Amino acid sequence: MAQGKYERELKDVLTGNEEVIEDLTKTCTEKEKEGYMKARDIPFVVVRGAGSLGIDLVAARGDVSFLIEVKSSNDEVLYLSNKKRLTEQAEDMIDICTETKLLPMYAYRLKGQRGDKWRLFTLNIDGLSKKYRLLNKKLPTVKKTVHENYKIPWKDGIPLNQFLSYLGRLLD
């Protein structure tokens, strides 16, 4: 399954795997590469989620942790309403993160893209700590259509390299 490939790719980036980062950033600008290389300074322990909880990866360090749902597509806008299961996953993620006070993230990889292929998003969660509120504000929110369905426009997300740079400054 191709989705598992991208989960492993993001897992390797977040753990600071230089070989994967080098390969992924071949078409990136120098500034984008620098952002990716920050992952070496702030490595996470990343575990792939089992089952269909709507959480593909759990990225953890002593000072910050994320629950991440990974999506990939050839389309620049991903509609989670295309499948009822995807909408339920988003709602479940909101419930889990509200209860545990962890930051939810969607990582969207646009296939065939040159440069930084990853964009990150969050969902609105109440009751987050100050650090998580800062991160939540830094990440664009998953959008909703006029019919209240979730959609993720890739171009509106924060590039992964920029988020890693920001995270590097925040956690130093």
GIWO-V667506 format. One record per backbone hydrogen bond with DSSP energy under -1.0 kcal/mol. CO is the residue of the C=O (numbers start at 1). NH is the residue of the N-H. If there is no record, write none. Layout:
BEGIN
<<CO NH> <CO NH>>
END
This chain:
BEGIN
<<2 6> <3 7> <4 8> <5 9> <6 10> <7 11> <8 12> <9 13> <10 14> <11 15> <12 17> <13 16> <14 44> <17 21> <18 22> <19 23> <20 24> <21 25> <23 26> <25 28> <29 33> <30 34> <31 35> <32 36> <33 37> <36 39> <37 40> <38 41> <38 42> <45 60> <47 58> <56 49> <57 68> <58 47> <59 66> <60 45> <64 61> <66 59> <67 105> <68 56> <68 57> <69 107> <71 109> <73 111> <76 154> <78 152> <79 82> <83 87> <84 88> <85 89> <86 90> <87 91> <88 92> <89 93> <90 94> <91 95> <92 96> <93 97> <94 98> <95 99> <96 100> <97 101> <103 67> <105 69> <106 121> <107 71> <108 119> <109 73> <110 113> <117 110> <118 160> <119 108> <120 158> <121 106> <122 142> <129 133> <130 134> <131 135> <132 136> <133 137> <134 138> <135 139> <140 122> <143 151> <145 148> <149 145> <150 80> <151 143> <152 78> <153 156> <154 157> <158 120> <159 163> <160 164> <161 165> <162 166> <163 167> <164 168> <165 169> <166 170> <167 171>>
END
